[in-house]
């Protein structure tokens, strides 16, 4: 009896570990939006463009989704579609200067602020920001970690 339990446990752990390796290679894919400042006043004149954000182990990619919904002409006066204003955004983790969490009106923790080394600023509305920050930190740890064999004799 104990042998069956042990064999099942070993098989389950081997199956689980093989799937962990597969899932680690799949990039993060999430619904997101990017905030556009149309005016100079805060919170007034801000608009968001919905899209998908893809995060791999060394970069981020945001692509806006087109506004193809029924009766779009009737709703354009109330809810304008600004997807034509945003080109696809590709950010390499090496180009990012800082990443910060933000909240909407200090209540809703759903914003991710990214500033690049060329001082371009992006504000994403996303709920998977912890996973993206974890990928960014692992990228930085891999970049700062140098093998000891390279430093010998220098």
N, C-alpha and C positions, 0 to 999 in steps of 0.2 A: 504494500500500500504506500509506504513512504517513498519507494522508488518511483512510482507513478507520479506522485506529487512533485518530487524533485525534477524529474524529466520534463514535466509540464512547465514548471517554473523556469527551467533553463531554456526551453524552447520559446516561452513567452518573452523572456529577457533578450534573447538573441533576435527575435522578430522585432521587438520594440527598438533595439539599438540600430538595426538596419534601417528602419523607417526614420529614426532621428537623423541619420546621415543624409537621407534623401530630402527630408524637409528642411535641413539646414542649407541646402543649395538653392531652394526656391526663394526668389526675392519677395519682399513684402509688397503687396498690392492692396491699396486702400482707396476708398473714395475720399476726395479732398477738395478744397477750394482755395483759391488764392485771392487775397484782398487787394483791391485797386483803390488808390487814393485819387479821386477825381477832383477834389477841392483841397484847400490847404487847412481846413478846419478839422479837428479830430472828431471822429464818429459821424460827422455830417458829410455826406458826399462820398462815403466809402461804399464800394460795391464789391461783390464777390463773384468769381467765375468758378463754376464747378468743373471737376475733372477727376482724373485718376493720377495717383502718385505711385511710382514704382521705386523701391529702394533695393539696391544690391549691396554687396559688401564693400563697394568703393565709390558709389555714386547715387544720386537721386535724379529722377526724371518725372516731370509733371507735364501732362498733356490735357488740354481743355477739351471737354466734350461739347459737341455742337448742340445747339438748342433746336431739336427737332421734335417738338411736341405739338399736339393738335391745338388749333386756334391760337397759334403763336402771334399772329398779327394783332389779335384783339387784346392779348395780355402784354404786349410790348410797351404800352403806355404805363402800366403799373409796375411790371417787372421786366425791365429791359435786359436783353440778352447781350452780354459783353464778351462773348467768346471770341469774337474777331479781334479784340484788343490784345489777347495773350497769345504769344508764340510758344511753342514747346520749350520748357525750361529744363536744361541739363546742368546739374551741379555736381562736380566731382568733390569728394570729401577732402581732397588735398587743397582745393580752392576756398574752402569754408574757413572763415575766421572765428565765428562763434555761433553757437546754437543756444537759444533760450526758450523756456516755456513761457507762454503768456496766457492770460485769461480774458474773456470778454466781459467787460464791466466788473472785473474782479470776482466774478461768480462762476462762470462757466469755463473750466480749464480745457480749452479745445484749440489753442493756437500755438503754432511753432514759428518762432522768429529765427531767420537765418540771415547772417551777414557774411558776404564773401570778402576776400582780401582786396578786391577792387571797390569796396564799399557799396556794393549793390545789396539792397535789402529786400527780403521776401518774407511775407507773412502768410502762412498756410493755416487753414482751418482743417484740423485733422484730429481724430481721436486715437490714432496709433503712434503718437509722438514718442512714447517711451521706447517703442521698438526701434524707431529711427535713431533716437539718441544712443541707444545701446549699440547699434551698428556703427555709428560715428565714433563712439568711444573705443570699440574694438578695432576700428581702422587706425585710430591714433596710437593705440597700444602696439599694434603690429608695425607701425612706422617707426616708433621710437625704440622698439626692441631690436637690438643689433646682435648678431652672433659674436661670440667671444673670439672666434678664429680670425675675424676681419680686423680686430683691434690689436692683434699680436704684432709686435715689432714697430708700432707707430708711437 
